[in-house]
Amino acid sequence: MNLRVLFFIIIGLLSGNIQGQDDPLNEFELRVYFPDNSYDAIVSPEDIEFVSFDSSKILEVTGGDKIYLKIEGGSGDFKWKSNETSGLAENILPIGFSDEGEEHRYVLYQVPDKTELLDSEITISVADSESIERSIVMKVIYITEITRPSPSTYFHVVVNINGRELAYSDDFSLDVCLNDAANFYVSYHDIFFVKSELTYSVDATSSTFGGEFVYGERDDYVFSYFANSLNGYTSGQDQLIIENDFARIKIKINILEDCRLYTYAHTPCRHNSNEEFTVSMGNEGPIILKPGEEVEVEALGGFCRYTWVLSSNNSNASIDVKNSNKLIYTAGSEANQVDVLEVTDGFSTKRIEIQVGEIPKAKNLSCFISKKSQTRD
């Protein structure tokens, strides 16, 4: 073999080694599949795609989120590690997705739903047998606390709007008319005897209306919301959070501007809340008015946060609220009808039935004002 042939053989071998070092098969990357964590629907395998992720960037995640990782390329044994290993599970793939006999290339990471991880960074790294390492960094931007038991295990919230009561044991939303009120009380589950102290807070980031929350002075488990914006807004939403050491319920309140039957006004309370809640129209008995006739109605005592509603308007009547505890009722033009006016102080409701004109079949009609009631009469 002459020197020229030997030279080309050596050059060829060196060239082969250099190409082998640059061979992409000897390199690997970490790819990511980030499913929609807002619901638990099973995704078709054809719609699952692991994509490249820029390792210089940070992936923002929420407590409880699931992230699937896949090693693309490379060979040999792979070793995974994380600075928060409690959520790391090796050899786990999305449901229905084929691993093609290489499940060791996959991991599932479920972000731990722990308050102490909020705003922290979690790093997941993998190294091959040549100690080449790839990693992905995630930042926990929100904690959902999905690992907590349902609040219904501990307490539920009862809301009363104009005499109608509804109970909720998880996050809920409700509509409240502009200038109207909603009254709440918290009831513990019958089998839960340890009553941890409740705390209330307004979520400023989600509240755009600026209504008034009033908490019970005599009972920590009673509170009210008044949809009269201190900022002069006529619509929007507010959000209140009720929680104790064991559970939390969020209440989203949507304020509706177009509510024609509901009227509320508020001025400083003039009465002692220990006084019995009464209505000034006086004694029990029929209240009969002629079409177009007016009568003044005044609420006294109670909690002095009065909500008025013309719950049944058969005569086309109208009400004109003068202040928080007084209004003028004007009978409508439709005679031989009965209207129903209700007033609540937040915890008790008085029901006033008003007869407009004579009703031949109802001369003995017992229209009345209830002296005392905890619910509708």
TORDRENMAR-88945 format. One record per residue (C-alpha): residue in one letter; residue number from 1; x, y, z. Coordinates in nm, 2 decimals. Each point is the difference from the previous one (the first is absolute). Example, Ala and Ser with C-alpha at 12.3 -4.5 7.8 and 13.67 -1.06 7.14 Angstrom:
BEGIN
REC|aa|i|px|py|pz
REC|A|1|1.23|-0.45|0.78
REC|S|2|0.14|0.34|-0.07
This chain:
BEGIN
REC|aa|i|px|py|pz
REC|M|1|0.00|0.00|0.00
REC|N|2|0.16|0.33|-0.11
REC|L|3|0.00|0.31|0.22
REC|R|4|-0.27|0.17|-0.22
REC|V|5|-0.25|-0.28|0.05
REC|L|6|0.07|-0.01|0.38
REC|F|7|-0.05|0.38|0.02
REC|F|8|-0.35|-0.02|-0.15
REC|I|9|-0.09|-0.29|0.23
REC|I|10|0.10|0.20|0.30
REC|I|11|-0.18|0.31|-0.12
REC|G|12|-0.31|-0.21|-0.06
REC|L|13|0.01|-0.14|0.35
REC|L|14|0.04|0.34|0.16
REC|S|15|-0.28|0.14|-0.21
REC|G|16|-0.23|-0.29|0.11
REC|N|17|0.08|0.07|0.36
REC|I|18|-0.08|0.37|-0.03
REC|Q|19|-0.33|-0.08|-0.17
REC|G|20|-0.08|-0.25|0.27
REC|Q|21|0.05|0.27|0.26
REC|D|22|-0.25|0.23|-0.18
REC|D|23|-0.24|-0.28|-0.07
REC|P|24|-0.35|0.12|0.13
REC|L|25|-0.07|-0.35|0.11
REC|N|26|0.25|0.05|0.28
REC|E|27|-0.18|0.31|0.11
REC|F|28|-0.34|0.03|0.17
REC|E|29|-0.25|0.26|0.10
REC|L|30|-0.28|0.03|0.25
REC|R|31|-0.35|0.04|-0.15
REC|V|32|-0.32|0.11|0.17
REC|Y|33|-0.37|-0.08|-0.02
REC|F|34|-0.20|0.24|0.21
REC|P|35|-0.37|-0.12|0.00
REC|D|36|-0.29|0.22|0.08
REC|N|37|-0.02|-0.03|0.37
REC|S|38|-0.33|0.18|0.03
REC|Y|39|-0.19|-0.32|-0.05
REC|D|40|0.06|-0.38|0.02
REC|A|41|-0.12|-0.10|-0.35
REC|I|42|0.20|-0.28|-0.17
REC|V|43|0.18|0.14|-0.31
REC|S|44|0.02|-0.20|-0.32
REC|P|45|0.36|-0.14|-0.05
REC|E|46|0.01|0.17|-0.34
REC|D|47|-0.03|0.33|0.17
REC|I|48|0.28|-0.05|0.25
REC|E|49|0.32|0.17|-0.12
REC|F|50|0.33|0.03|0.19
REC|V|51|0.16|0.33|-0.10
REC|S|52|0.35|0.15|0.04
REC|F|53|0.03|0.25|0.28
REC|D|54|0.25|0.28|0.02
REC|S|55|0.21|-0.09|0.31
REC|S|56|0.09|0.36|0.06
REC|K|57|-0.37|0.08|0.07
REC|I|58|-0.21|-0.08|0.30
REC|L|59|-0.33|-0.19|-0.02
REC|E|60|-0.28|0.15|0.22
REC|V|61|-0.21|-0.26|0.18
REC|T|62|-0.27|-0.03|0.26
REC|G|63|-0.02|-0.23|0.30
REC|G|64|-0.15|-0.33|-0.12
REC|D|65|0.10|0.04|-0.36
REC|K|66|0.13|-0.30|-0.19
REC|I|67|0.30|0.02|-0.24
REC|Y|68|0.12|-0.29|-0.21
REC|L|69|0.37|-0.01|-0.10
REC|K|70|0.17|-0.21|-0.27
REC|I|71|0.36|-0.06|-0.09
REC|E|72|0.05|0.03|-0.38
REC|G|73|0.33|-0.16|-0.13
REC|G|74|0.29|-0.12|0.21
REC|S|75|0.05|-0.35|0.13
REC|G|76|0.09|-0.19|0.31
REC|D|77|-0.14|0.03|0.35
REC|F|78|-0.16|0.33|0.10
REC|K|79|-0.01|0.13|0.35
REC|W|80|-0.26|0.26|0.11
REC|K|81|0.02|0.24|0.29
REC|S|82|-0.19|0.30|0.13
REC|N|83|0.04|0.25|0.29
REC|E|84|-0.37|-0.09|0.08
REC|T|85|-0.02|-0.37|-0.06
REC|S|86|-0.34|-0.06|0.16
REC|G|87|-0.18|0.05|-0.33
REC|L|88|0.23|-0.20|-0.22
REC|A|89|-0.11|-0.34|-0.15
REC|E|90|0.21|-0.18|-0.25
REC|N|91|-0.12|-0.22|-0.29
REC|I|92|-0.34|0.17|-0.01
REC|L|93|-0.16|0.10|-0.33
REC|P|94|-0.32|0.18|-0.09
REC|I|95|-0.30|-0.24|-0.02
REC|G|96|-0.01|-0.18|-0.33
REC|F|97|0.34|0.12|-0.12
REC|S|98|0.24|-0.27|-0.12
REC|D|99|0.35|-0.02|0.14
REC|E|100|0.12|-0.22|-0.28
REC|G|101|0.19|-0.21|0.25
REC|E|102|0.19|0.29|0.15
REC|E|103|-0.20|0.10|0.30
REC|H|104|0.33|0.09|0.18
REC|R|105|0.01|0.32|-0.21
REC|Y|106|-0.32|0.14|0.16
REC|V|107|-0.08|0.15|0.34
REC|L|108|-0.31|0.17|0.14
REC|Y|109|0.04|0.30|0.23
REC|Q|110|-0.30|0.12|0.20
REC|V|111|0.08|0.33|0.17
REC|P|112|-0.05|-0.04|0.38
REC|D|113|-0.29|0.21|0.11
REC|K|114|0.18|0.14|0.31
REC|T|115|-0.02|0.36|0.12
REC|E|116|0.37|0.02|0.07
REC|L|117|0.08|-0.06|-0.37
REC|L|118|-0.18|0.32|-0.11
REC|D|119|0.23|0.22|-0.21
REC|S|120|0.28|-0.26|0.02
REC|E|121|0.18|-0.17|-0.28
REC|I|122|0.01|-0.38|-0.06
REC|T|123|0.27|-0.15|-0.22
REC|I|124|-0.02|-0.34|-0.16
REC|S|125|0.32|-0.14|-0.15
REC|V|126|0.09|-0.32|-0.18
REC|A|127|0.35|-0.13|-0.08
REC|D|128|0.11|-0.28|-0.23
REC|S|129|0.28|-0.25|0.05
REC|E|130|0.25|0.25|-0.14
REC|S|131|-0.11|0.25|0.27
REC|I|132|-0.15|0.23|-0.26
REC|E|133|-0.28|0.19|0.18
REC|R|134|-0.31|0.17|-0.11
REC|S|135|-0.25|0.18|0.22
REC|I|136|-0.32|0.20|0.02
REC|V|137|-0.09|0.27|0.25
REC|M|138|-0.35|0.07|0.12
REC|K|139|-0.13|0.28|0.22
REC|V|140|-0.31|-0.05|0.22
REC|I|141|-0.21|0.31|-0.05
REC|Y|142|-0.32|-0.12|0.17
REC|I|143|-0.11|-0.25|0.26
REC|T|144|-0.35|-0.15|-0.04
REC|E|145|0.01|-0.22|0.31
REC|I|146|-0.18|-0.27|-0.19
REC|T|147|0.13|-0.25|0.24
REC|R|148|-0.22|0.14|0.28
REC|P|149|-0.32|-0.18|0.08
REC|S|150|-0.32|0.16|-0.13
REC|P|151|-0.12|0.29|0.22
REC|S|152|-0.32|-0.19|0.04
REC|T|153|0.18|-0.23|0.24
REC|Y|154|0.03|0.29|0.24
REC|F|155|-0.26|0.27|-0.07
REC|H|156|-0.24|0.15|-0.26
REC|V|157|-0.13|0.35|-0.07
REC|V|158|-0.37|0.08|-0.01
REC|V|159|-0.09|0.31|-0.20
REC|N|160|-0.34|0.18|0.03
REC|I|161|-0.11|0.24|-0.27
REC|N|162|-0.34|0.15|0.05
REC|G|163|-0.12|-0.29|0.20
REC|R|164|0.14|-0.28|-0.22
REC|E|165|0.26|-0.22|0.16
REC|L|166|0.26|-0.21|-0.18
REC|A|167|0.29|-0.20|0.16
REC|Y|168|0.34|-0.05|-0.16
REC|S|169|0.29|-0.22|0.12
REC|D|170|0.25|0.10|-0.27
REC|D|171|0.10|0.31|-0.20
REC|F|172|-0.31|0.16|-0.15
REC|S|173|-0.12|0.31|-0.17
REC|L|174|-0.33|0.20|0.03
REC|D|175|-0.17|0.30|-0.16
REC|V|176|-0.10|0.29|0.22
REC|C|177|-0.19|0.30|-0.13
REC|L|178|0.15|0.34|0.02
REC|N|179|-0.07|0.16|0.34
REC|D|180|-0.14|-0.33|0.13
REC|A|181|0.14|-0.21|0.28
REC|A|182|0.09|-0.37|0.06
REC|N|183|0.03|-0.15|0.34
REC|F|184|0.21|-0.29|0.10
REC|Y|185|0.06|-0.23|0.29
REC|V|186|0.25|-0.29|0.03
REC|S|187|-0.12|-0.33|0.13
REC|Y|188|0.24|-0.28|0.11
REC|H|189|-0.05|-0.36|-0.10
REC|D|190|-0.19|-0.20|0.26
REC|I|191|0.28|-0.25|0.06
REC|F|192|0.28|0.26|0.02
REC|F|193|0.03|0.12|0.36
REC|V|194|0.32|0.20|-0.01
REC|K|195|-0.10|0.35|-0.11
REC|S|196|0.31|0.17|-0.12
REC|E|197|-0.02|0.38|-0.01
REC|L|198|-0.12|0.14|-0.33
REC|T|199|0.18|0.28|-0.19
REC|Y|200|-0.15|0.22|-0.27
REC|S|201|0.19|0.18|-0.28
REC|V|202|-0.08|0.19|-0.32
REC|D|203|0.19|-0.11|-0.30
REC|A|204|0.12|0.34|-0.13
REC|T|205|0.13|-0.14|-0.33
REC|S|206|-0.34|-0.14|-0.09
REC|S|207|-0.22|0.26|0.14
REC|T|208|-0.10|0.29|-0.23
REC|F|209|-0.32|0.13|0.15
REC|G|210|0.09|0.10|0.35
REC|G|211|-0.31|-0.10|0.19
REC|E|212|-0.03|0.00|0.38
REC|F|213|0.06|-0.31|0.21
REC|V|214|-0.13|0.02|0.36
REC|Y|215|0.09|-0.27|0.25
REC|G|216|-0.22|-0.09|0.30
REC|E|217|0.10|0.17|0.32
REC|R|218|-0.19|-0.25|0.22
REC|D|219|0.06|-0.32|-0.21
REC|D|220|0.33|-0.07|-0.19
REC|Y|221|-0.19|-0.23|-0.24
REC|V|222|-0.24|0.26|-0.13
REC|F|223|0.08|0.27|-0.26
REC|S|224|-0.16|0.21|-0.27
REC|Y|225|0.08|0.15|-0.34
REC|F|226|-0.14|0.32|-0.13
REC|A|227|0.02|0.07|-0.37
REC|N|228|0.04|0.38|0.03
REC|S|229|0.34|0.09|-0.14
REC|L|230|0.20|0.26|0.18
REC|N|231|0.16|0.08|-0.33
REC|G|232|-0.33|0.07|-0.17
REC|Y|233|0.01|-0.30|-0.24
REC|T|234|-0.33|-0.15|-0.12
REC|S|235|0.13|-0.35|-0.09
REC|G|236|0.30|-0.22|0.06
REC|Q|237|0.09|-0.28|0.23
REC|D|238|0.15|-0.06|0.35
REC|Q|239|0.15|-0.31|0.15
REC|L|240|0.01|-0.10|0.36
REC|I|241|0.21|-0.28|0.15
REC|I|242|-0.12|-0.18|0.32
REC|E|243|0.25|-0.24|0.15
REC|N|244|0.12|-0.17|0.32
REC|D|245|0.28|-0.24|0.08
REC|F|246|-0.16|-0.28|-0.20
REC|A|247|-0.19|0.14|-0.30
REC|R|248|-0.07|0.30|-0.22
REC|I|249|-0.30|0.11|-0.20
REC|K|250|0.01|0.28|-0.26
REC|I|251|-0.31|0.20|-0.07
REC|K|252|-0.02|0.19|-0.33
REC|I|253|-0.27|0.27|-0.01
REC|N|254|-0.12|0.14|-0.33
REC|I|255|-0.18|0.33|0.03
REC|L|256|-0.29|0.05|-0.25
REC|E|257|-0.11|0.36|-0.08
REC|D|258|-0.34|-0.08|-0.15
REC|C|259|-0.21|-0.12|0.29
REC|R|260|-0.33|0.20|0.00
REC|L|261|-0.18|-0.16|0.29
REC|Y|262|0.29|0.02|0.26
REC|T|263|0.06|0.32|0.18
REC|Y|264|0.25|0.07|0.28
REC|A|265|0.13|0.31|0.17
REC|H|266|0.23|0.04|0.30
REC|T|267|0.05|0.27|0.25
REC|P|268|0.16|-0.02|0.35
REC|C|269|-0.20|-0.22|0.23
REC|R|270|-0.22|0.19|0.25
REC|H|271|-0.11|-0.30|0.20
REC|N|272|0.14|-0.24|0.25
REC|S|273|0.05|-0.34|-0.17
REC|N|274|-0.12|-0.17|0.32
REC|E|275|-0.35|0.14|-0.06
REC|E|276|-0.26|-0.22|-0.16
REC|F|277|-0.03|0.03|-0.38
REC|T|278|-0.34|0.16|-0.07
REC|V|279|-0.19|0.19|-0.27
REC|S|280|-0.16|0.34|0.09
REC|M|281|-0.32|-0.06|-0.19
REC|G|282|-0.13|-0.13|0.32
REC|N|283|-0.24|-0.27|0.10
REC|E|284|-0.09|-0.32|-0.17
REC|G|285|-0.30|0.01|-0.22
REC|P|286|-0.10|0.08|-0.36
REC|I|287|0.18|0.28|-0.19
REC|I|288|-0.24|0.13|-0.27
REC|L|289|0.09|0.29|-0.23
REC|K|290|-0.17|0.15|-0.30
REC|P|291|0.18|0.00|-0.34
REC|G|292|0.26|0.28|0.01
REC|E|293|-0.01|0.04|0.37
REC|E|294|0.33|0.04|0.20
REC|V|295|0.11|-0.14|0.33
REC|E|296|0.33|0.05|0.19
REC|V|297|0.17|-0.31|0.13
REC|E|298|0.28|0.01|0.26
REC|A|299|0.23|-0.27|0.13
REC|L|300|0.12|0.02|0.36
REC|G|301|0.25|-0.19|0.21
REC|G|302|0.17|-0.32|-0.11
REC|F|303|0.34|0.04|-0.16
REC|C|304|-0.10|0.33|-0.18
REC|R|305|0.12|-0.12|-0.34
REC|Y|306|-0.32|-0.02|-0.18
REC|T|307|-0.08|-0.15|-0.34
REC|W|308|-0.33|0.07|-0.16
REC|V|309|-0.16|-0.20|-0.28
REC|L|310|-0.34|0.02|-0.17
REC|S|311|-0.01|-0.38|-0.04
REC|S|312|-0.35|-0.01|-0.15
REC|N|313|-0.11|0.30|-0.20
REC|N|314|-0.35|-0.08|-0.14
REC|S|315|-0.13|0.35|0.00
REC|N|316|0.29|0.17|-0.18
REC|A|317|0.10|0.17|0.33
REC|S|318|0.32|0.19|0.06
REC|I|319|0.23|0.05|0.30
REC|D|320|0.22|0.30|0.08
REC|V|321|0.27|-0.05|0.25
REC|K|322|0.06|0.31|0.21
REC|N|323|0.28|-0.13|0.21
REC|S|324|0.13|-0.33|0.14
REC|N|325|-0.31|-0.07|0.21
REC|K|326|-0.28|0.19|-0.16
REC|L|327|-0.19|-0.01|-0.33
REC|I|328|-0.32|0.11|-0.17
REC|Y|329|-0.22|-0.26|-0.15
REC|T|330|-0.24|0.12|-0.28
REC|A|331|-0.28|-0.24|-0.10
REC|G|332|-0.02|-0.07|-0.37
REC|S|333|-0.29|0.06|-0.24
REC|E|334|-0.11|-0.36|-0.01
REC|A|335|-0.28|-0.04|0.26
REC|N|336|-0.11|-0.32|0.17
REC|Q|337|0.36|-0.12|0.04
REC|V|338|0.23|-0.09|0.29
REC|D|339|0.36|0.12|0.00
REC|V|340|0.27|-0.13|0.23
REC|L|341|0.27|0.22|0.15
REC|E|342|0.29|-0.16|0.19
REC|V|343|0.27|0.15|0.22
REC|T|344|0.30|-0.18|0.16
REC|D|345|0.26|0.12|0.24
REC|G|346|0.23|-0.27|-0.12
REC|F|347|-0.11|-0.27|0.24
REC|S|348|-0.38|0.03|0.03
REC|T|349|-0.26|0.08|-0.27
REC|K|350|-0.33|0.19|0.04
REC|R|351|-0.27|-0.07|-0.26
REC|I|352|-0.27|0.27|-0.06
REC|E|353|-0.30|-0.09|-0.22
REC|I|354|-0.19|0.30|-0.13
REC|Q|355|-0.34|-0.02|-0.16
REC|V|356|-0.07|0.25|-0.28
REC|G|357|-0.37|0.07|-0.03
REC|E|358|-0.28|-0.22|0.11
REC|I|359|0.01|-0.37|-0.08
REC|P|360|-0.35|-0.14|0.04
REC|K|361|0.11|-0.36|0.07
REC|A|362|0.25|0.11|0.25
REC|K|363|-0.17|0.24|0.24
REC|N|364|0.14|-0.20|0.28
REC|L|365|0.35|-0.01|-0.15
REC|S|366|0.25|0.00|0.28
REC|C|367|0.26|0.23|-0.14
REC|F|368|0.26|0.06|0.27
REC|I|369|0.34|0.10|0.12
REC|S|370|0.17|-0.28|0.19
REC|K|371|0.11|0.11|0.34
REC|K|372|0.30|-0.23|0.01
REC|S|373|0.14|-0.25|-0.24
REC|Q|374|0.33|-0.17|-0.08
REC|T|375|-0.12|-0.10|-0.35
REC|R|376|-0.27|0.11|-0.24
REC|D|377|-0.35|-0.02|0.14
